[in-house]
Amino acid sequence: MSYVIEATETQVAAKPSARPQFSITPLTAHIGAQIDGLDLRFTLTQSQTAAIRAALLKWKVIFFRNQYLSHEQHVAFSRQFGQLTVGHPVFGYVEGHPEIYSVGRNRKANRFDGQRLVRPWTGWHTDVTAAVNPPFASILRGVTIPPYSGDTQWTNLVAAYRGLSPTLRAFVDTLFGEHRFAPPEGAQAKTAFERDVSKRPLVSHHPLVRVHPESGERALYVSPSFLKHVVGLAPRESEQLLQLLFEHVIRPEYTVRFKWEPGSIAFWDNRSTAHLPPVDIFDTTFDRQLYRTTLVGDIPVGPDGTSSEAIEGDPVLAHRAD
Ligand SMILES: [Fe+2]
């Protein structure tokens, strides 16, 4: 069932006189909505961008279908919602398109300093949380899509926070976690991937509970692939608390699973979600090619007003076309 911004269930949002109306259809109780009736090749009206932004804040990830954008159109659409970063702070970008990051089956298409890179697929994570200012949002566009397999899942970290007991919420409200995107300390970099990561390590301390800068909602800001330990806890305490939280945030009721088609776009709020890339990517031989832009984010703030801290590495800034 679709809905309108002002009404509760069936909803259409647009400037009635200027543009066709469009609909927003929630996909689960807590996360995910599909927006139909817009052509993203063209500049949006102010009311359309405002409605999309409101849907993003409410549903955390929004989906579009049948949007066959070029790299330039993808960048132009993204720019209506914020400043773009370089494709990826470590892994580079698609040649000739500095704001586009290639998410291919084998991730061989990105270049950095002329080097071809292969990036292995990760588990549940929030994008680039090892940086002190992780991107505010990511916009992923499907081009070559398998007939089946290759789905992506997202989870609502605000709903996950609300699902904790008040006692545990009060405890995690006080904690910070170390997010690390680098080989484990003392480890030898063996592969091209590890060598590249070790050249540009990123380490940050973020609050375990992030207050959303726009909605004021509290999110359980745990990014399982990058959050390595809780600051101030003994290793065993940290390990067991994180195990509990990681299991909690991916409970099915907080998640949505998206089946890609060519022309699909997923636009997620990276401040209130984590996502799981396909776990069955190598279980078939199908090709799969998507492209991503990311929007510059601010520095997270915890419930007591304390901000994140960079331990290693630089903030992820806007790409400047020179
Ligand atoms: Fe990601």
Boltz pocket constraint, residues with backbone or C-beta under 6 A from the ligand:
constraints:
  - pocket:
      binder: B
      contacts: [[A, 125], [A, 126], [A, 127], [A, 275]]
      max_distance: 6.0
